[in-house]
Amino acid sequence: MEANYQIVEIEIAQAKARLPELSNILVDAVDSGASVSFMMPFTLIDAMTYWQSILPAVADGCTILLVALIEDRAVGTVQLGLATPPNQPHRADVAKLLVHRQARRRGIGRALMEHLESIALFQGRTLLSLDTLAGGVAEQFYLSLGYVLVGTIPKYACLPHGQLGDTSIFYKQLIPKS
């Protein structure tokens, strides 16, 4: 399938300008049952509030925000969290990999993660960690990207409609290219 999207890192001004698009992606994810920290009912206003809450971290460089664009419209996103303790300068956290249902199955999630990993290396981060719903499609996706399953925590978080779900913890060692 031909790639008709681009992956870009967006700064604070672009993030503010794309708040409606980012919010739409998040609402779509929660509506589709994704376990991404939110409960139903979840509105566009709730999503805007979330994105506004992370803008300070984007502004100060503690969070790198990547966006997938199709025809200059955001259809996917992922975050690289760089705010780690002083004894973990080599590590970063992956958060909120989201691709709108209308844009899935085009390699966008994989492209977002590959771009995130290259940025992590550029930032001197060689260990990435993330968590996801155990047993879901995301778990298999991360395994296909070379992430290693550390373990599963039972009944870790509520899914959007209230039932408890298990969470799988992953890591990946990044190897700098010589």
C-alpha positions as CSV (number, residue, x, y, z in Angstrom):
1,M,0.0,0.0,0.0
2,E,1.4,3.4,-1.0
3,A,2.3,5.7,1.9
4,N,0.3,8.9,1.5
5,Y,1.1,10.3,4.9
6,Q,3.9,12.1,6.6
7,I,5.2,12.1,10.2
8,V,6.2,15.4,11.7
9,E,7.3,16.6,15.1
10,I,5.1,19.5,16.1
11,E,6.1,22.4,18.4
12,I,3.7,24.2,20.8
13,A,2.2,26.6,18.2
14,Q,1.4,23.8,15.8
15,A,0.0,21.7,18.7
16,K,-2.3,24.5,19.7
17,A,-3.4,24.9,16.1
18,R,-4.1,21.2,15.8
19,L,-6.0,20.8,19.1
20,P,-9.3,20.0,17.4
21,E,-7.7,17.4,15.2
22,L,-5.8,15.8,18.1
23,S,-8.9,15.8,20.2
24,N,-10.9,14.1,17.4
25,I,-8.2,11.4,17.3
26,L,-8.4,10.9,21.0
27,V,-12.2,10.7,21.1
28,D,-12.1,8.2,18.3
29,A,-9.6,6.0,20.3
30,V,-11.7,6.1,23.5
31,D,-14.9,5.5,21.5
32,S,-13.3,2.4,20.0
33,G,-12.5,1.0,23.4
34,A,-8.8,1.9,23.6
35,S,-7.4,1.8,27.1
36,V,-5.7,5.2,27.1
37,S,-6.5,6.5,30.5
38,F,-10.1,7.8,29.9
39,M,-13.6,6.7,30.8
40,M,-16.9,6.9,29.0
41,P,-18.6,9.2,28.5
42,F,-15.7,11.0,26.9
43,T,-16.4,14.2,24.9
44,L,-14.5,16.4,22.6
45,I,-14.2,18.9,25.4
46,D,-12.6,16.2,27.6
47,A,-10.1,15.5,24.9
48,M,-9.3,19.2,24.4
49,T,-8.7,19.5,28.2
50,Y,-6.3,16.6,28.0
51,W,-4.3,18.0,25.1
52,Q,-4.2,21.4,26.8
53,S,-2.8,19.8,29.9
54,I,0.2,18.4,28.0
55,L,1.0,21.6,26.1
56,P,3.3,22.9,28.9
57,A,5.4,19.7,28.6
58,V,5.6,20.1,24.8
59,A,6.5,23.8,25.2
60,D,9.4,23.0,27.6
61,G,10.7,20.0,25.6
62,C,9.8,17.4,28.2
63,T,7.4,15.8,25.8
64,I,8.0,15.4,22.1
65,L,4.8,15.2,20.1
66,L,4.7,13.5,16.8
67,V,1.7,13.7,14.4
68,A,0.9,11.7,11.3
69,L,-0.7,13.9,8.6
70,I,-2.7,13.0,5.5
71,E,-3.4,15.9,3.3
72,D,-2.3,18.2,6.1
73,R,-4.9,16.7,8.5
74,A,-3.7,14.9,11.7
75,V,-4.8,11.3,11.7
76,G,-2.4,9.8,14.3
77,T,-0.1,10.8,17.1
78,V,2.4,9.5,19.7
79,Q,4.4,11.1,22.5
80,L,8.0,10.6,23.7
81,G,8.3,11.5,27.4
82,L,11.8,12.8,28.2
83,A,11.1,13.9,31.8
84,T,13.0,11.2,33.7
85,P,14.8,11.2,37.0
86,P,18.5,12.3,37.1
87,N,19.6,8.6,37.3
88,Q,17.8,7.7,34.1
89,P,19.0,10.1,31.5
90,H,19.2,7.2,29.0
91,R,15.5,6.4,29.2
92,A,12.2,7.7,27.8
93,D,8.6,6.8,27.9
94,V,6.3,6.1,24.9
95,A,2.7,7.3,25.4
96,K,-0.6,7.6,23.6
97,L,0.1,6.0,20.3
98,L,-3.2,6.8,18.5
99,V,-4.3,6.3,14.9
100,H,-7.8,7.3,13.9
101,R,-9.9,4.3,12.8
102,Q,-10.3,5.9,9.3
103,A,-6.5,5.9,8.8
104,R,-5.6,2.5,10.2
105,R,-4.0,-0.4,8.3
106,R,-1.7,2.0,6.3
107,G,1.5,1.6,8.4
108,I,1.0,4.9,10.2
109,G,1.4,3.4,13.7
110,R,4.6,1.7,12.7
111,A,5.9,4.9,11.0
112,L,5.1,7.0,14.1
113,M,7.0,4.5,16.3
114,E,10.0,4.3,14.0
115,H,10.2,8.1,13.9
116,L,9.8,8.3,17.7
117,E,12.7,5.8,18.1
118,S,15.0,7.8,15.8
119,I,14.2,11.0,17.8
120,A,14.8,9.1,21.1
121,L,18.3,8.1,19.8
122,F,19.0,11.6,18.7
123,Q,18.1,12.7,22.3
124,G,20.5,10.2,23.7
125,R,17.7,7.9,24.9
126,T,18.5,4.2,24.4
127,L,15.8,2.6,26.5
128,L,12.1,3.0,25.8
129,S,9.3,1.8,28.0
130,L,5.6,1.7,27.5
131,D,2.4,-0.1,28.7
132,T,-0.6,-1.3,26.9
133,L,-3.8,-3.4,27.4
134,A,-2.8,-7.0,27.7
135,G,-4.1,-9.3,25.0
136,G,-5.1,-6.5,22.6
137,V,-3.9,-5.8,19.1
138,A,-1.4,-3.2,20.4
139,E,0.4,-5.9,22.4
140,Q,1.1,-7.9,19.2
141,F,2.0,-4.6,17.4
142,Y,4.7,-3.7,20.0
143,L,6.1,-7.2,19.9
144,S,6.4,-6.9,16.1
145,L,8.4,-3.7,16.6
146,G,10.9,-5.6,18.8
147,Y,9.6,-4.5,22.2
148,V,10.1,-7.0,25.0
149,L,7.3,-8.0,27.3
150,V,8.4,-7.6,30.9
151,G,5.2,-8.9,32.4
152,T,1.5,-8.3,33.0
153,I,-0.2,-6.5,35.9
154,P,-3.6,-7.9,36.4
155,K,-6.6,-5.6,36.8
156,Y,-4.3,-2.6,36.4
157,A,-6.8,-0.1,35.0
158,C,-10.4,0.4,34.0
159,L,-11.3,0.2,30.3
160,P,-13.4,3.0,28.9
161,H,-16.7,1.3,29.9
162,G,-15.6,0.4,33.4
163,Q,-14.4,-3.2,33.3
164,L,-10.9,-3.9,34.7
165,G,-8.2,-4.7,32.2
166,D,-4.7,-6.2,32.6
167,T,-1.7,-4.1,31.5
168,S,1.4,-5.4,29.8
169,I,4.7,-3.6,30.4
170,F,7.2,-3.4,27.5
171,Y,10.7,-2.1,26.9
172,K,13.0,-1.8,23.9
173,Q,16.8,-1.2,23.9
174,L,17.7,1.1,21.0
175,I,21.0,0.6,19.3
176,P,22.7,3.8,17.9
177,K,23.5,3.5,14.3
178,S,27.2,3.9,13.7
